[in-house]
């Protein structure tokens, strides 16, 4: 299943929560995750509302009055100690890290010194954790996001009157399509911008899909100029017969200070974490230093785990991430017999026609070791037997 977020009226944490609930994500999924992280009581409630004539679901976050201004370190400690599923924790942690980095860049201070003010309050913690839990529950193969409406004019904040989009939103939406309006107010909050940029695997208009579920989430305001709602469309991707087309992310990092003997283990760990492929390219960096570019191909569903593995297994302190469209052929596994041993064969089809048949090399190597024959001879025999599988 894939999804598309229509952010043409803006985005905020409560709008995303409402859209998830309206798309039939169980309230318990959101509420249990929020309760596990929040240090004080937080209650989520849903109500049906109308925004400029459109029906929508509004999610209210009810918390006790609090003036606590938590730092990034404080929020991070709450997330690290919370008994929530690792994918939810990782996504929420990464979202708050983006918020902290944006605020640090805007104010010119170290990231760990950032005080979140409103963002660090209980309602924002509930927004981030609840939305991360909801999308983790959906387990989407990809999420596209429309150009984000940011509003216009000025808005009051802790630091006084700020231009719209506020500086943190501008920083968070670097490299992301955005547009002014639709009204003269703040349409996209920093929390909404951080969540969308963490969740999105691609940007643009609605992808080719068969829509199965629609969730409409309402913002707190009800302007006369437009429906203040965010829409979430869920469904199956359209693709050519015998193939599937969807988003894939390539992570890259230049590494010049890792013992080269560690690379085989690094690549194995990345594949175990869910990467589709991983490879090294020798490069020459500044001052003539030899190095490698690590490239990792991964689907959106495994991106958090693979990103974490890159940071844990290598010495890099940053990765580049680019989303591509990947078309994968439909495939099935068959088997042939070589010297009394079974060798698995991968059969790929396009438009119901077999276009590729390939023996699994690990099986070929195992047969060669068991029979004492050269690998090249076993591979040739397996390939010939596999060729007979083609109609």
C-alpha positions as CSV (number, residue, x, y, z in Angstrom):
1,X,0.0,0.0,0.0
2,X,1.2,3.5,-0.8
3,X,-0.1,6.9,0.4
4,X,-0.4,10.5,-0.7
5,X,-0.7,13.6,1.5
6,X,-2.6,16.6,0.1
7,X,-1.0,19.5,2.0
8,X,-2.5,22.2,-0.3
9,X,-4.1,23.8,2.8
10,X,-1.0,23.3,5.0
11,X,0.0,20.8,7.6
12,X,0.3,20.5,11.4
13,X,0.6,17.6,13.8
14,X,-3.1,17.7,14.8
15,X,-4.2,17.7,11.1
16,X,-2.1,14.6,10.5
17,X,-3.4,12.9,13.6
18,X,-7.0,13.6,12.4
19,X,-6.3,12.3,8.9
20,X,-4.9,9.1,10.3
21,X,-7.9,8.5,12.6
22,X,-10.3,9.4,9.7
23,X,-8.4,6.7,7.6
24,X,-9.4,4.1,10.3
25,X,-6.1,3.9,12.1
26,X,-7.2,2.8,15.6
27,X,-7.1,5.5,18.3
28,X,-5.4,3.0,20.6
29,X,-2.4,2.8,18.3
30,X,-1.8,6.6,18.7
31,X,-2.9,6.9,22.4
32,X,-0.8,4.0,23.7
33,X,2.4,5.3,22.0
34,X,1.8,8.9,23.3
35,X,1.1,7.6,26.8
36,X,4.4,5.7,26.8
37,X,6.4,8.8,26.0
38,X,4.6,11.7,27.7
39,X,5.9,12.4,31.2
40,X,2.4,13.7,32.2
41,X,-1.2,12.7,31.4
42,X,-2.2,13.3,27.8
43,X,-5.6,12.4,26.4
44,X,-6.5,12.2,22.7
45,X,-10.1,12.6,21.5
46,X,-11.6,12.6,18.0
47,X,-14.6,14.6,16.8
48,X,-16.3,15.1,13.5
49,X,-16.2,18.7,12.3
50,X,-16.9,20.8,9.2
51,X,-14.3,23.0,7.5
52,X,-15.8,25.3,4.8
53,X,-18.4,22.7,4.1
54,X,-16.1,19.6,4.1
55,X,-16.5,16.9,6.7
56,X,-13.3,16.1,8.6
57,X,-11.9,14.5,11.8
58,X,-10.3,16.7,14.3
59,X,-8.0,15.2,16.9
60,X,-7.8,17.1,20.2
61,X,-4.8,16.7,22.4
62,X,-5.8,17.4,26.0
63,X,-3.0,18.1,28.5
64,X,-2.7,19.9,31.8
65,X,-1.2,23.4,31.8
66,X,2.5,23.3,31.6
67,X,5.2,25.9,31.2
68,X,8.1,23.4,30.8
69,X,10.5,24.3,28.0
70,X,12.2,21.1,27.2
71,X,15.6,20.9,25.5
72,X,16.4,18.5,22.7
73,X,18.4,16.5,25.2
74,X,15.3,16.2,27.4
75,X,13.0,15.1,24.7
76,X,15.6,12.6,23.5
77,X,15.8,11.1,27.0
78,X,12.0,10.7,27.1
79,X,12.0,8.9,23.8
80,X,15.0,6.7,24.6
81,X,13.4,5.6,27.9
82,X,9.9,5.0,26.5
83,X,8.6,1.4,26.0
84,X,7.5,1.9,22.4
85,X,8.3,-0.1,19.3
86,X,11.8,0.7,17.9
87,X,10.5,1.9,14.5
88,X,8.2,4.4,16.3
89,X,11.0,5.6,18.6
90,X,13.5,5.9,15.7
91,X,11.0,8.0,13.6
92,X,10.0,10.2,16.4
93,X,13.6,10.7,17.5
94,X,14.6,11.6,13.9
95,X,11.7,14.1,13.6
96,X,12.6,15.9,16.8
97,X,16.3,15.9,15.7
98,X,15.2,17.7,12.5
99,X,13.3,20.2,14.5
100,X,16.3,20.8,16.8
101,X,18.6,21.2,13.8
102,X,16.3,23.7,12.2
103,X,15.9,25.8,15.4
104,X,19.7,25.7,15.9
105,X,20.3,26.9,12.4
106,X,17.8,29.7,12.8
107,X,19.1,30.9,16.2
108,X,22.8,30.2,15.6
109,X,23.2,28.0,18.6
110,X,24.4,24.4,19.2
111,X,21.7,21.7,18.7
112,X,21.8,20.4,22.2
113,X,21.1,24.0,23.5
114,X,17.8,24.3,21.7
115,X,14.8,24.9,23.9
116,X,11.7,23.8,22.0
117,X,9.3,26.2,23.8
118,X,5.9,25.3,22.2
119,X,7.4,22.4,20.3
120,X,8.7,20.8,23.5
121,X,5.3,21.0,25.2
122,X,3.2,17.9,25.8
123,X,0.8,18.5,22.9
124,X,3.7,18.7,20.4
125,X,5.3,15.5,21.8
126,X,1.8,13.9,21.4
127,X,1.6,15.1,17.8
128,X,5.0,13.8,16.8
129,X,4.8,10.4,18.6
130,X,1.2,9.8,17.7
131,X,1.8,10.5,14.0
132,X,4.9,8.4,13.9
133,X,3.0,5.5,15.6
134,X,0.1,5.9,13.1
135,X,2.3,5.8,10.0
136,X,4.3,2.9,11.4
137,X,1.1,1.0,11.9
138,X,0.1,1.6,8.2
139,X,3.4,0.2,7.0
140,X,3.3,2.0,3.7
141,X,5.6,1.1,0.9
142,X,5.9,4.8,0.0
143,X,4.3,8.2,0.9
144,X,4.2,11.1,-1.6
145,X,3.5,14.6,-0.4
146,X,2.1,17.5,-2.5
147,X,3.7,20.9,-2.5
148,X,3.2,22.2,1.1
149,X,1.1,25.4,1.6
150,X,2.9,27.6,4.1
151,X,0.5,30.6,4.4
152,X,1.5,34.2,4.3
153,X,1.6,37.4,6.5
154,X,2.9,37.4,10.1
155,X,2.2,35.4,13.2
156,X,2.9,35.9,16.9
157,X,5.4,33.6,18.6
158,X,7.6,33.3,21.6
159,X,10.2,35.6,20.0
160,X,7.7,38.2,18.9
161,X,6.0,38.7,15.5
162,X,7.5,36.5,12.8
163,X,7.1,36.5,9.0
164,X,5.2,33.5,7.5
165,X,6.5,31.0,6.8
166,X,8.3,31.2,10.1
167,X,12.1,30.7,9.9
168,X,12.0,27.2,11.3
169,X,9.5,26.1,8.6
170,X,11.7,27.7,5.9
171,X,14.7,25.7,7.2
172,X,12.8,22.5,7.4
173,X,11.4,22.8,3.9
174,X,14.7,23.4,2.2
175,X,14.7,21.4,-1.1
176,X,11.0,20.6,-0.7
177,X,8.3,22.0,-3.0
178,X,6.2,24.7,-1.1
179,X,3.8,27.4,-2.0
180,X,2.3,30.5,-0.3
181,X,-1.3,30.7,1.0
182,X,-4.0,29.7,0.8
183,X,-4.8,32.3,3.4
184,X,-3.0,35.1,5.2
185,X,-1.9,33.2,8.2
186,X,0.4,30.3,9.2
187,X,-0.7,27.2,7.3
188,X,2.3,24.9,8.0
189,X,3.7,24.6,11.5
190,X,7.3,23.5,12.3
191,X,6.0,20.2,13.7
192,X,3.9,19.6,10.5
193,X,6.9,20.4,8.3
194,X,9.3,18.2,10.3
195,X,6.8,15.2,10.1
196,X,6.1,15.6,6.4
197,X,9.8,15.8,5.5
198,X,10.6,12.7,7.6
199,X,7.7,10.7,6.3
200,X,7.8,11.6,2.6
201,X,9.6,9.3,0.2
202,X,8.7,11.5,-2.8
203,X,7.0,14.8,-3.5
204,X,4.5,15.9,-6.2
205,X,1.0,15.3,-7.3
206,X,-1.0,12.2,-6.5
207,X,0.8,9.1,-7.8
208,X,-0.9,6.5,-10.0
209,X,-2.8,4.5,-7.5
210,X,-6.1,2.8,-6.8
211,X,-7.5,4.7,-3.8
212,X,-9.0,2.5,-1.1
213,X,-9.1,4.8,1.9
214,X,-9.4,8.6,2.4
215,X,-8.6,10.4,5.7
216,X,-9.4,14.1,6.1
217,X,-7.8,15.8,9.1
218,X,-9.0,19.2,10.3
219,X,-7.0,22.1,11.7
220,X,-8.2,24.1,14.6
221,X,-9.1,27.2,12.6
222,X,-12.1,27.4,10.2
223,X,-11.4,30.3,7.8
224,X,-14.0,31.3,5.3
225,X,-11.4,31.4,2.4
226,X,-10.7,27.6,2.2
227,X,-11.3,24.2,3.9
228,X,-8.5,24.0,6.5
229,X,-7.9,20.3,6.1
230,X,-5.2,17.8,5.2
231,X,-6.1,14.8,3.1
232,X,-4.5,11.4,3.3
233,X,-5.1,9.0,0.4
234,X,-4.2,5.3,0.8
235,X,-4.3,2.6,-1.9
236,X,-2.5,0.3,-4.2
237,X,0.1,1.5,-6.8
238,X,-0.6,1.2,-10.5
239,X,2.1,-0.5,-12.5
240,X,2.7,-2.3,-15.8
241,X,1.6,-5.9,-15.8
242,X,4.3,-8.1,-14.4
243,X,6.2,-5.3,-12.6
244,X,5.7,-2.9,-9.7
245,X,6.8,0.7,-9.6
246,X,7.4,2.6,-6.4
247,X,9.9,4.8,-4.5
248,X,13.3,3.7,-3.5
249,X,15.9,5.7,-1.5
250,X,19.7,5.8,-2.1
251,X,21.7,6.6,0.9
252,X,25.3,7.7,0.3
253,X,28.2,8.7,2.6
254,X,31.9,9.4,1.8
255,X,34.1,7.6,4.3
256,X,37.9,8.0,4.6
257,X,38.7,6.8,8.1
258,X,37.3,3.3,8.4
259,X,39.5,0.2,8.5
260,X,38.8,-1.5,5.1
261,X,38.7,-4.9,6.7
262,X,35.4,-3.8,8.3
263,X,33.5,-3.2,5.0
264,X,32.3,-6.8,4.3
265,X,30.7,-6.8,7.7
266,X,29.2,-3.4,7.2
267,X,27.5,-4.4,3.9
268,X,26.2,-7.6,5.5
269,X,24.7,-5.7,8.3
270,X,23.0,-3.3,5.9
271,X,21.5,-6.1,4.0
272,X,20.3,-7.7,7.2
273,X,18.7,-4.4,8.2
274,X,16.6,-4.4,5.0
275,X,18.7,-2.8,2.3
276,X,18.0,-4.1,-1.2
277,X,21.6,-3.6,-2.2
278,X,24.8,-1.9,-0.9
279,X,28.1,-1.2,-2.6
280,X,31.4,0.7,-2.4
281,X,33.0,3.1,-4.9
282,X,36.6,4.1,-4.5
283,X,37.1,7.9,-4.6
284,X,39.8,10.4,-4.0
285,X,38.9,13.2,-1.5
286,X,40.5,16.5,-0.7
287,X,44.2,16.5,0.1
288,X,44.6,13.4,-2.0
289,X,43.1,11.1,0.7
290,X,41.8,7.7,-0.7
291,X,38.3,6.9,0.5
292,X,35.1,5.1,-0.4
293,X,31.5,6.2,-1.2
294,X,29.1,3.8,0.5
295,X,25.8,3.6,-1.5
296,X,22.8,1.8,-0.1
297,X,19.5,1.1,-1.9
298,X,16.5,0.7,0.4
299,X,12.8,0.8,0.4
300,X,11.0,3.4,2.4
301,X,9.7,0.8,5.0
302,X,13.3,-0.1,5.9
303,X,14.8,3.3,5.7
304,X,15.0,4.1,9.4
305,X,16.6,0.8,10.3
306,X,19.2,1.1,7.4
307,X,20.0,4.7,8.3
308,X,20.6,3.7,11.9
309,X,22.9,0.8,10.7
310,X,25.0,3.2,8.6
311,X,25.6,5.4,11.6
312,X,26.3,2.5,14.0
313,X,28.5,0.4,11.7
314,X,30.6,3.2,10.0
315,X,32.4,6.3,11.1
316,X,30.3,8.7,9.0
317,X,28.5,11.6,10.7
318,X,26.1,12.3,7.9
319,X,24.4,10.7,4.9
320,X,22.8,12.0,1.7
321,X,19.4,10.6,0.8
322,X,17.8,10.8,-2.7
323,X,14.5,9.3,-3.6
324,X,14.2,7.5,-6.9
325,X,11.4,5.7,-8.7
326,X,12.2,2.0,-9.0
327,X,10.5,-0.5,-11.3
328,X,10.9,-4.1,-10.1
329,X,10.0,-7.1,-12.2
330,X,7.6,-9.7,-10.9
331,X,9.7,-12.7,-9.8
332,X,9.3,-16.3,-8.5
333,X,11.7,-18.9,-7.2
334,X,12.1,-22.3,-9.0
335,X,14.7,-25.0,-8.6
336,X,16.9,-27.2,-10.8
337,X,19.1,-30.2,-9.9
338,X,22.8,-30.3,-10.5
339,X,24.8,-33.4,-9.6
340,X,22.0,-34.5,-7.3
341,X,21.9,-31.1,-5.5
342,X,19.2,-28.5,-5.6
343,X,20.0,-25.1,-7.0
344,X,17.5,-22.3,-6.6
345,X,16.7,-20.3,-9.7
346,X,15.2,-16.7,-9.8
347,X,12.7,-16.3,-12.6
348,X,11.7,-12.7,-13.6
349,X,8.7,-11.8,-15.7
350,X,7.6,-8.7,-17.6
351,X,4.2,-8.5,-19.1
352,X,3.7,-12.2,-18.3
353,X,6.8,-13.1,-20.3
354,X,9.9,-14.6,-18.7
355,X,12.8,-12.2,-19.4
356,X,15.5,-13.4,-17.0
357,X,16.4,-16.7,-15.4
358,X,19.4,-16.7,-13.0
359,X,20.7,-19.5,-10.7
360,X,21.5,-18.4,-7.1
361,X,25.3,-18.1,-6.9
362,X,25.4,-19.2,-3.2
363,X,23.7,-22.5,-4.1
364,X,26.1,-23.0,-7.1
365,X,29.1,-22.4,-4.9
366,X,27.8,-24.8,-2.3
367,X,27.3,-27.6,-4.9
368,X,30.9,-26.9,-6.2
369,X,32.3,-27.3,-2.7
370,X,30.2,-30.5,-2.1
371,X,31.2,-32.2,-5.4
372,X,34.8,-30.9,-5.7
373,X,34.0,-29.4,-9.2
374,X,35.0,-26.0,-10.4
375,X,32.4,-23.3,-9.7
376,X,32.4,-22.3,-13.4
377,X,31.4,-25.8,-14.5
378,X,28.6,-26.0,-11.9
379,X,27.4,-22.5,-12.9
380,X,27.3,-23.5,-16.6
381,X,25.3,-26.6,-15.9
382,X,22.9,-24.8,-13.6
383,X,22.4,-22.0,-16.2
384,X,21.7,-24.6,-18.9
385,X,19.1,-26.3,-16.7
386,X,17.6,-23.0,-15.7
387,X,17.3,-22.1,-19.4
388,X,14.9,-25.0,-19.9
389,X,12.5,-23.2,-17.5
390,X,11.9,-20.5,-20.1
391,X,8.7,-21.3,-22.2
